[in-house]
Amino acid sequence: MRFEGESYGSDVSFFLVNNQPGMGPDLHKHPYSETWIVRSGIARITADGEEIEAGPGDIIVVTPETPHKFKNIGTDRLEIICIHASPRMIQVELEE
């Protein structure tokens, strides 16, 4: 699910992600910060070349212009909320 706040007068946008194992976005960046809240499953998050694993209840923030991606590395679905500090999503893809 994708929500862009601009047309609602909100200063934030977000994705509600429910990925199968192995799935997730490729390396990209935004001109604003992004905050992730992991609800269930296990994610491998790569941010600025560093990798961390995040599970339920973990909150991770990347700063503006930081190259990042995440993948579901568990055997169950990954539920994660991706909050964009912007009324509209602006994403620059860095790998194909």
MMTF fields as JSON, N, C-alpha, C and O atoms, coordinates in Angstrom:
{
  "mmtfVersion": "1.0.0",
  "mmtfProducer": "UNKNOWN",
  "numBonds": 383,
  "numAtoms": 384,
  "numGroups": 96,
  "numChains": 1,
  "numModels": 1,
  "chainsPerModel": [1],
  "groupsPerChain": [96],
  "chainIdList": ["A"],
  "bondAtomList": [4, 2, 8, 6, 12, 10, 16, 14, 20, 18, 24, 22, 28, 26, 32, 30, 36, 34, 40, 38, 44, 42, 48, 46, 52, 50, 56, 54, 60, 58, 64, 62, 68, 66, 72, 70, 76, 74, 80, 78, 84, 82, 88, 86, 92, 90, 96, 94, 100, 98, 104, 102, 108, 106, 112, 110, 116, 114, 120, 118, 124, 122, 128, 126, 132, 130, 136, 134, 140, 138, 144, 142, 148, 146, 152, 150, 156, 154, 160, 158, 164, 162, 168, 166, 172, 170, 176, 174, 180, 178, 184, 182, 188, 186, 192, 190, 196, 194, 200, 198, 204, 202, 208, 206, 212, 210, 216, 214, 220, 218, 224, 222, 228, 226, 232, 230, 236, 234, 240, 238, 244, 242, 248, 246, 252, 250, 256, 254, 260, 258, 264, 262, 268, 266, 272, 270, 276, 274, 280, 278, 284, 282, 288, 286, 292, 290, 296, 294, 300, 298, 304, 302, 308, 306, 312, 310, 316, 314, 320, 318, 324, 322, 328, 326, 332, 330, 336, 334, 340, 338, 344, 342, 348, 346, 352, 350, 356, 354, 360, 358, 364, 362, 368, 366, 372, 370, 376, 374, 380, 378],
  "bondOrderList": [1, 1, 1, 1, 1, 1, 1, 1, 1, 1, 1, 1, 1, 1, 1, 1, 1, 1, 1, 1, 1, 1, 1, 1, 1, 1, 1, 1, 1, 1, 1, 1, 1, 1, 1, 1, 1, 1, 1, 1, 1, 1, 1, 1, 1, 1, 1, 1, 1, 1, 1, 1, 1, 1, 1, 1, 1, 1, 1, 1, 1, 1, 1, 1, 1, 1, 1, 1, 1, 1, 1, 1, 1, 1, 1, 1, 1, 1, 1, 1, 1, 1, 1, 1, 1, 1, 1, 1, 1, 1, 1, 1, 1, 1, 1],
  "groupList": [{"groupName": "MET", "atomNameList": ["N", "CA", "C", "O"], "elementList": ["N", "C", "C", "O"], "formalChargeList": [0, 0, 0, 0], "bondAtomList": [1, 0, 2, 1, 3, 2], "bondOrderList": [1, 1, 2], "singleLetterCode": "M", "chemCompType": "L-PEPTIDE LINKING"}, {"groupName": "ARG", "atomNameList": ["N", "CA", "C", "O"], "elementList": ["N", "C", "C", "O"], "formalChargeList": [0, 0, 0, 0], "bondAtomList": [1, 0, 2, 1, 3, 2], "bondOrderList": [1, 1, 2], "singleLetterCode": "R", "chemCompType": "L-PEPTIDE LINKING"}, {"groupName": "PHE", "atomNameList": ["N", "CA", "C", "O"], "elementList": ["N", "C", "C", "O"], "formalChargeList": [0, 0, 0, 0], "bondAtomList": [1, 0, 2, 1, 3, 2], "bondOrderList": [1, 1, 2], "singleLetterCode": "F", "chemCompType": "L-PEPTIDE LINKING"}, {"groupName": "GLU", "atomNameList": ["N", "CA", "C", "O"], "elementList": ["N", "C", "C", "O"], "formalChargeList": [0, 0, 0, 0], "bondAtomList": [1, 0, 2, 1, 3, 2], "bondOrderList": [1, 1, 2], "singleLetterCode": "E", "chemCompType": "L-PEPTIDE LINKING"}, {"groupName": "GLY", "atomNameList": ["N", "CA", "C", "O"], "elementList": ["N", "C", "C", "O"], "formalChargeList": [0, 0, 0, 0], "bondAtomList": [1, 0, 2, 1, 3, 2], "bondOrderList": [1, 1, 2], "singleLetterCode": "G", "chemCompType": "PEPTIDE LINKING"}, {"groupName": "SER", "atomNameList": ["N", "CA", "C", "O"], "elementList": ["N", "C", "C", "O"], "formalChargeList": [0, 0, 0, 0], "bondAtomList": [1, 0, 2, 1, 3, 2], "bondOrderList": [1, 1, 2], "singleLetterCode": "S", "chemCompType": "L-PEPTIDE LINKING"}, {"groupName": "TYR", "atomNameList": ["N", "CA", "C", "O"], "elementList": ["N", "C", "C", "O"], "formalChargeList": [0, 0, 0, 0], "bondAtomList": [1, 0, 2, 1, 3, 2], "bondOrderList": [1, 1, 2], "singleLetterCode": "Y", "chemCompType": "L-PEPTIDE LINKING"}, {"groupName": "ASP", "atomNameList": ["N", "CA", "C", "O"], "elementList": ["N", "C", "C", "O"], "formalChargeList": [0, 0, 0, 0], "bondAtomList": [1, 0, 2, 1, 3, 2], "bondOrderList": [1, 1, 2], "singleLetterCode": "D", "chemCompType": "L-PEPTIDE LINKING"}, {"groupName": "VAL", "atomNameList": ["N", "CA", "C", "O"], "elementList": ["N", "C", "C", "O"], "formalChargeList": [0, 0, 0, 0], "bondAtomList": [1, 0, 2, 1, 3, 2], "bondOrderList": [1, 1, 2], "singleLetterCode": "V", "chemCompType": "L-PEPTIDE LINKING"}, {"groupName": "LEU", "atomNameList": ["N", "CA", "C", "O"], "elementList": ["N", "C", "C", "O"], "formalChargeList": [0, 0, 0, 0], "bondAtomList": [1, 0, 2, 1, 3, 2], "bondOrderList": [1, 1, 2], "singleLetterCode": "L", "chemCompType": "L-PEPTIDE LINKING"}, {"groupName": "ASN", "atomNameList": ["N", "CA", "C", "O"], "elementList": ["N", "C", "C", "O"], "formalChargeList": [0, 0, 0, 0], "bondAtomList": [1, 0, 2, 1, 3, 2], "bondOrderList": [1, 1, 2], "singleLetterCode": "N", "chemCompType": "L-PEPTIDE LINKING"}, {"groupName": "GLN", "atomNameList": ["N", "CA", "C", "O"], "elementList": ["N", "C", "C", "O"], "formalChargeList": [0, 0, 0, 0], "bondAtomList": [1, 0, 2, 1, 3, 2], "bondOrderList": [1, 1, 2], "singleLetterCode": "Q", "chemCompType": "L-PEPTIDE LINKING"}, {"groupName": "PRO", "atomNameList": ["N", "CA", "C", "O"], "elementList": ["N", "C", "C", "O"], "formalChargeList": [0, 0, 0, 0], "bondAtomList": [1, 0, 2, 1, 3, 2], "bondOrderList": [1, 1, 2], "singleLetterCode": "P", "chemCompType": "L-PEPTIDE LINKING"}, {"groupName": "HIS", "atomNameList": ["N", "CA", "C", "O"], "elementList": ["N", "C", "C", "O"], "formalChargeList": [0, 0, 0, 0], "bondAtomList": [1, 0, 2, 1, 3, 2], "bondOrderList": [1, 1, 2], "singleLetterCode": "H", "chemCompType": "L-PEPTIDE LINKING"}, {"groupName": "LYS", "atomNameList": ["N", "CA", "C", "O"], "elementList": ["N", "C", "C", "O"], "formalChargeList": [0, 0, 0, 0], "bondAtomList": [1, 0, 2, 1, 3, 2], "bondOrderList": [1, 1, 2], "singleLetterCode": "K", "chemCompType": "L-PEPTIDE LINKING"}, {"groupName": "THR", "atomNameList": ["N", "CA", "C", "O"], "elementList": ["N", "C", "C", "O"], "formalChargeList": [0, 0, 0, 0], "bondAtomList": [1, 0, 2, 1, 3, 2], "bondOrderList": [1, 1, 2], "singleLetterCode": "T", "chemCompType": "L-PEPTIDE LINKING"}, {"groupName": "TRP", "atomNameList": ["N", "CA", "C", "O"], "elementList": ["N", "C", "C", "O"], "formalChargeList": [0, 0, 0, 0], "bondAtomList": [1, 0, 2, 1, 3, 2], "bondOrderList": [1, 1, 2], "singleLetterCode": "W", "chemCompType": "L-PEPTIDE LINKING"}, {"groupName": "ILE", "atomNameList": ["N", "CA", "C", "O"], "elementList": ["N", "C", "C", "O"], "formalChargeList": [0, 0, 0, 0], "bondAtomList": [1, 0, 2, 1, 3, 2], "bondOrderList": [1, 1, 2], "singleLetterCode": "I", "chemCompType": "L-PEPTIDE LINKING"}, {"groupName": "ALA", "atomNameList": ["N", "CA", "C", "O"], "elementList": ["N", "C", "C", "O"], "formalChargeList": [0, 0, 0, 0], "bondAtomList": [1, 0, 2, 1, 3, 2], "bondOrderList": [1, 1, 2], "singleLetterCode": "A", "chemCompType": "L-PEPTIDE LINKING"}, {"groupName": "CYS", "atomNameList": ["N", "CA", "C", "O"], "elementList": ["N", "C", "C", "O"], "formalChargeList": [0, 0, 0, 0], "bondAtomList": [1, 0, 2, 1, 3, 2], "bondOrderList": [1, 1, 2], "singleLetterCode": "C", "chemCompType": "L-PEPTIDE LINKING"}],
  "groupTypeList": [0, 1, 2, 3, 4, 3, 5, 6, 4, 5, 7, 8, 5, 2, 2, 9, 8, 10, 10, 11, 12, 4, 0, 4, 12, 7, 9, 13, 14, 13, 12, 6, 5, 3, 15, 16, 17, 8, 1, 5, 4, 17, 18, 1, 17, 15, 18, 7, 4, 3, 3, 17, 3, 18, 4, 12, 4, 7, 17, 17, 8, 8, 15, 12, 3, 15, 12, 13, 14, 2, 14, 10, 17, 4, 15, 7, 1, 9, 3, 17, 17, 19, 17, 13, 18, 5, 12, 1, 0, 17, 11, 8, 3, 9, 3, 3],
  "groupIdList": [1, 2, 3, 4, 5, 6, 7, 8, 9, 10, 11, 12, 13, 14, 15, 16, 17, 18, 19, 20, 21, 22, 23, 24, 25, 26, 27, 28, 29, 30, 31, 32, 33, 34, 35, 36, 37, 38, 39, 40, 41, 42, 43, 44, 45, 46, 47, 48, 49, 50, 51, 52, 53, 54, 55, 56, 57, 58, 59, 60, 61, 62, 63, 64, 65, 66, 67, 68, 69, 70, 71, 72, 73, 74, 75, 76, 77, 78, 79, 80, 81, 82, 83, 84, 85, 86, 87, 88, 89, 90, 91, 92, 93, 94, 95, 96],
  "secStructList": [7, 3, 3, 7, 4, 4, 4, 4, 6, 7, 1, 7, 3, 3, 3, 3, 3, 3, 3, 7, 6, 6, 7, 7, 7, 7, 1, 3, 3, 7, 1, 1, 7, 3, 3, 3, 3, 3, 3, 3, 1, 7, 3, 3, 3, 3, 3, 6, 6, 3, 3, 3, 3, 3, 7, 6, 6, 7, 3, 3, 3, 3, 7, 6, 6, 7, 7, 3, 3, 3, 3, 3, 7, 1, 1, 1, 7, 3, 3, 3, 3, 3, 3, 3, 1, 1, 1, 1, 7, 7, 7, 3, 3, 7, 7, 7],
  "xCoordList": [0.843, 0.0, 0.892, 1.887, 0.528, 1.303, 0.412, -0.717, 0.917, 0.203, 1.126, 2.209, 0.699, 1.434, 0.602, -0.553, 1.189, 0.464, 0.063, -0.832, 0.702, 0.504, -0.97, -1.41, -1.724, -3.124, -4.026, -5.194, -3.487, -4.239, -3.774, -4.271, -2.817, -2.283, -1.313, -1.058, -0.767, 0.183, 1.613, 1.875, 2.526, 3.945, 4.703, 5.924, 4.012, 4.67, 3.96, 2.791, 4.704, 4.194, 4.691, 5.632, 4.068, 4.561, 4.144, 3.203, 4.9, 4.545, 4.218, 4.907, 3.18, 2.95, 3.38, 2.716, 4.488, 5.102, 4.777, 4.806, 4.464, 4.207, 4.881, 4.23, 6.206, 7.024, 7.211, 7.306, 7.261, 7.607, 9.111, 9.853, 9.578, 11.02, 11.785, 11.357, 12.925, 13.786, 13.419, 14.192, 12.264, 11.793, 12.183, 12.427, 12.235, 12.518, 13.077, 13.486, 13.099, 13.568, 15.084, 15.831, 15.519, 16.945, 17.497, 16.75, 18.803, 19.482, 18.912, 18.764, 18.596, 18.032, 18.305, 18.888, 17.889, 18.042, 16.9, 16.186, 16.747, 15.723, 16.376, 17.39, 15.814, 16.361, 15.84, 15.94, 15.295, 14.751, 15.017, 15.411, 14.809, 15.038, 13.909, 12.798, 14.232, 13.239, 13.363, 14.467, 12.229, 12.177, 11.444, 10.371, 12.019, 11.387, 10.98, 11.718, 9.802, 9.339, 9.03, 8.132, 9.781, 9.565, 8.457, 8.559, 7.404, 6.264, 6.403, 6.101, 6.864, 7.093, 8.073, 8.227, 8.731, 9.719, 11.106, 11.324, 12.046, 13.436, 13.902, 13.753, 14.465, 14.974, 16.477, 17.015, 17.154, 18.547, 18.508, 18.105, 18.935, 18.929, 20.354, 21.249, 20.556, 21.851, 21.69, 20.854, 22.502, 22.446, 23.865, 24.642, 24.192, 25.519, 26.619, 27.678, 26.342, 27.322, 27.38, 28.098, 26.654, 26.642, 25.37, 24.301, 25.491, 24.335, 23.965, 24.833, 22.661, 22.165, 20.94, 20.275, 20.652, 19.427, 18.458, 18.843, 17.203, 16.17, 14.979, 14.593, 14.399, 13.239, 12.114, 12.185, 11.07, 9.89, 10.232, 10.958, 9.682, 9.894, 11.089, 11.231, 11.955, 13.117, 12.699, 11.82, 13.35, 13.129, 14.473, 15.435, 14.544, 15.788, 15.514, 14.467, 16.455, 16.321, 17.548, 18.678, 17.318, 18.418, 18.262, 17.15, 19.381, 19.386, 19.198, 19.34, 18.881, 18.71, 19.937, 21.075, 19.681, 20.708, 21.541, 22.552, 21.135, 21.855, 21.395, 20.213, 22.288, 21.907, 21.472, 22.161, 20.331, 19.816, 18.916, 18.432, 18.706, 17.789, 17.484, 18.163, 16.467, 16.21, 15.64, 15.007, 15.88, 15.37, 14.823, 15.331, 13.79, 13.26, 14.19, 14.267, 14.895, 15.829, 15.278, 15.97, 14.037, 13.418, 12.673, 12.712, 11.994, 11.191, 9.716, 8.923, 9.342, 7.967, 7.895, 8.912, 6.71, 6.527, 7.151, 7.213, 7.608, 8.166, 7.129, 6.735, 6.694, 5.796, 6.6, 7.126, 6.687, 7.495, 6.781, 6.199, 6.836, 6.285, 7.468, 8.423, 7.411, 8.485, 7.949, 7.167, 8.377, 7.862, 8.818, 9.995, 8.304, 9.076, 8.759, 7.594, 9.79, 9.608, 9.4, 10.177, 8.324, 8.026, 6.554, 6.019, 5.892, 4.504, 4.34, 3.236, 5.441, 5.395, 6.698, 7.748, 6.621, 7.789, 8.662, 8.191, 9.944, 10.947, 12.033, 12.685, 12.228, 13.168, 14.084, 13.621, 15.384, 16.387, 16.934, 17.555, 16.703, 17.184, 18.7, 19.199, 19.419, 20.875, 21.385, 22.571, 20.515, 20.889, 19.678, 18.535, 19.95, 18.853, 18.804, 17.948],
  "yCoordList": [-1.169, 0.0, 1.237, 1.299, 2.207, 3.443, 4.628, 4.733, 5.518, 6.736, 7.92, 7.977, 8.875, 10.127, 11.228, 11.441, 11.921, 12.861, 14.168, 14.852, 14.531, 15.852, 16.198, 17.282, 15.313, 15.628, 15.613, 15.995, 15.17, 15.164, 16.25, 16.337, 17.078, 18.116, 17.596, 18.263, 16.4, 15.786, 16.014, 16.064, 16.15, 16.329, 15.01, 15.019, 13.87, 12.567, 11.682, 11.884, 10.7, 9.655, 8.321, 8.296, 7.209, 5.921, 4.778, 4.875, 3.676, 2.389, 1.453, 1.468, 0.643, -0.503, -1.71, -2.081, -2.314, -3.38, -4.728, -4.886, -5.703, -7.077, -7.972, -8.485, -8.156, -8.847, -10.322, -10.73, -11.108, -12.514, -12.648, -11.699, -13.814, -14.025, -13.699, -14.043, -13.031, -12.661, -11.355, -10.852, -10.794, -9.593, -8.317, -8.344, -7.212, -5.9, -4.991, -5.459, -3.702, -2.751, -2.812, -3.141, -2.489, -2.398, -1.067, -0.225, -0.894, 0.291, 1.566, 1.675, 2.528, 3.806, 4.857, 4.544, 6.1, 7.163, 8.162, 8.172, 9.004, 10.05, 11.342, 11.289, 12.511, 13.785, 14.144, 15.299, 13.183, 13.364, 12.091, 11.078, 12.129, 10.934, 9.921, 10.266, 8.66, 7.595, 6.8, 6.487, 6.482, 5.72, 4.416, 4.411, 3.303, 1.992, 1.492, 1.634, 0.907, 0.207, -1.221, -1.457, -2.172, -3.579, -4.122, -4.073, -4.636, -5.18, -6.691, -7.209, -7.406, -8.849, -9.266, -8.591, -10.397, -10.89, -10.339, -9.66, -10.651, -10.225, -9.569, -10.124, -8.382, -7.642, -7.469, -7.266, -7.551, -7.124, -5.745, -5.59, -4.756, -3.38, -2.972, -3.119, -2.461, -1.929, -0.423, 0.064, 0.31, 1.775, 2.31, 2.041, 3.068, 3.665, 2.601, 2.827, 1.426, 0.356, -0.556, -1.555, -0.255, -1.096, -1.919, -1.442, -3.182, -4.066, -4.328, -4.536, -4.313, -4.703, -5.583, -5.511, -6.412, -7.193, -6.534, -6.099, -6.463, -5.847, -6.782, -7.421, -6.852, -7.706, -6.935, -5.713, -7.641, -6.99, -5.997, -6.312, -4.793, -3.741, -2.856, -1.812, -3.242, -2.408, -1.206, -1.296, -0.079, 1.16, 1.621, 1.738, 1.884, 2.288, 3.57, 3.706, 4.503, 5.768, 5.955, 5.741, 6.358, 6.754, 8.237, 8.743, 8.911, 10.35, 10.642, 9.743, 11.887, 12.241, 11.882, 11.986, 11.461, 11.139, 9.896, 9.644, 9.115, 7.896, 6.741, 6.399, 6.132, 4.96, 3.827, 3.528, 3.198, 2.145, 1.182, 1.477, 0.011, -1.004, -1.955, -1.934, -2.783, -3.844, -5.057, -4.942, -6.222, -7.488, -8.316, -8.253, -9.085, -10.037, -11.249, -11.971, -11.473, -12.6, -13.748, -14.739, -13.615, -14.669, -15.669, -15.608, -16.591, -17.603, -17.233, -17.878, -16.203, -15.713, -14.361, -13.833, -13.814, -12.493, -11.411, -11.538, -10.355, -9.188, -8.074, -7.624, -7.637, -6.494, -5.33, -5.399, -4.262, -3.113, -1.841, -1.806, -0.817, 0.486, 1.363, 1.488, 1.966, 2.816, 4.247, 4.588, 5.078, 6.438, 7.411, 7.488, 8.145, 9.135, 10.522, 10.913, 11.261, 12.602, 13.622, 14.563, 13.407, 14.257, 14.083, 12.981, 15.141, 15.002, 14.194, 13.754, 14.001, 13.122, 12.342, 12.815, 11.157, 10.288, 10.673, 10.833, 10.817, 11.12, 10.064, 10.002, 9.244, 8.135, 8.087, 8.141, 7.984, 7.854, 6.43, 6.045, 5.652, 4.263, 4.278, 5.051, 3.414, 3.363, 2.036, 1.917, 1.036, -0.226, -0.779, -0.455, -1.615, -2.2, -3.684, -4.354],
  "zCoordList": [0.0, 0.0, 0.0, 0.722, -0.808, -0.938, -0.568, -1.049, 0.283, 0.67, 0.46, 1.042, -0.376, -0.541, 0.104, -0.266, 1.063, 1.888, 1.236, 1.733, 0.136, -0.457, -0.684, -0.302, -1.287, -1.595, -0.361, -0.443, 0.791, 2.037, 3.011, 4.134, 2.571, 3.441, 4.484, 5.487, 4.252, 5.182, 4.709, 3.508, 5.649, 5.333, 5.253, 5.092, 5.362, 5.27, 4.253, 3.927, 3.766, 2.885, 3.438, 4.232, 3.028, 3.523, 2.614, 1.827, 2.765, 2.191, 3.344, 4.364, 3.201, 4.08, 3.256, 2.288, 3.643, 2.861, 3.483, 4.704, 2.625, 3.043, 2.01, 1.1, 2.161, 1.15, 1.452, 2.609, 0.394, 0.498, 0.719, 0.467, 1.188, 1.358, 0.076, -1.025, 0.245, -0.871, -1.548, -2.363, -1.236, -1.911, -1.147, 0.059, -1.883, -1.306, -2.38, -3.442, -2.113, -3.121, -3.317, -2.395, -4.53, -4.828, -4.313, -3.816, -4.437, -3.918, -4.543, -5.76, -3.667, -4.098, -3.025, -1.987, -3.268, -2.278, -2.432, -3.435, -1.403, -1.382, -0.898, -0.202, -1.254, -0.763, 0.634, 1.05, 1.346, 2.695, 3.489, 2.912, 4.795, 5.607, 5.411, 5.008, 5.711, 5.681, 6.976, 7.421, 7.568, 8.818, 8.564, 7.96, 9.023, 8.888, 10.256, 11.231, 10.316, 11.512, 11.089, 10.281, 11.638, 11.293, 12.194, 13.42, 11.573, 12.322, 12.518, 13.593, 11.465, 11.574, 10.489, 9.472, 10.73, 9.784, 10.083, 11.086, 9.18, 9.341, 8.045, 6.956, 8.19, 7.034, 7.137, 8.225, 5.991, 5.912, 5.264, 4.111, 6.031, 5.554, 5.247, 6.079, 4.051, 3.652, 3.529, 2.768, 4.288, 4.257, 4.263, 5.179, 3.233, 3.103, 3.182, 3.767, 2.574, 2.504, 3.715, 3.679, 4.792, 5.985, 6.019, 5.638, 6.485, 6.567, 8.02, 8.868, 8.295, 9.616, 9.412, 8.379, 10.406, 10.407, 11.368, 12.453, 10.968, 11.789, 11.881, 10.902, 13.085, 13.314, 13.962, 14.086, 14.379, 14.937, 16.056, 16.999, 15.913, 16.899, 16.631, 17.268, 15.705, 15.391, 14.556, 13.699, 14.827, 14.083, 13.556, 14.315, 12.265, 11.613, 10.832, 10.199, 10.881, 10.16, 9.276, 9.716, 8.023, 7.144, 6.834, 6.681, 6.747, 6.497, 5.006, 4.177, 4.662, 3.25, 2.409, 2.866, 1.184, 0.183, 0.522, -0.133, 1.533, 1.889, 1.005, 1.025, 0.232, -0.562, 0.373, 1.348, 0.077, 0.948, 0.187, -0.906, 0.808, 0.301, 1.448, 2.475, 1.277, 2.241, 1.524, 0.475, 2.116, 1.587, 2.74, 3.86, 2.456, 3.418, 3.415, 2.421, 4.522, 4.591, 5.43, 5.663, 5.881, 6.678, 5.815, 4.586, 6.483, 5.793, 5.776, 5.09, 6.524, 6.559, 5.856, 5.406, 5.767, 5.153, 6.031, 7.254, 5.383, 6.059, 6.014, 4.938, 7.184, 7.272, 7.832, 8.942, 7.05, 7.432, 6.962, 5.878, 7.783, 7.423, 7.04, 7.807, 5.865, 5.355, 5.292, 4.405, 6.242, 6.356, 5.683, 6.036, 4.718, 3.966, 4.52, 4.59, 4.911, 5.484, 4.373, 4.209, 3.614, 2.465, 2.092, 2.216, 1.642, 1.225, -0.07, -0.391, -0.811, -1.981, -2.064, -1.628, -2.621, -2.696, -3.876, -5.003, -3.586, -4.607, -4.443, -3.401, -5.452, -5.334, -6.549, -7.689, -6.3, -7.351, -7.286, -6.295, -8.335, -8.393, -8.638, -9.456, -7.916, -8.042, -8.591, -8.897, -8.72, -9.355, -10.076, -9.752, -11.055, -11.837, -11.645, -12.222]
}
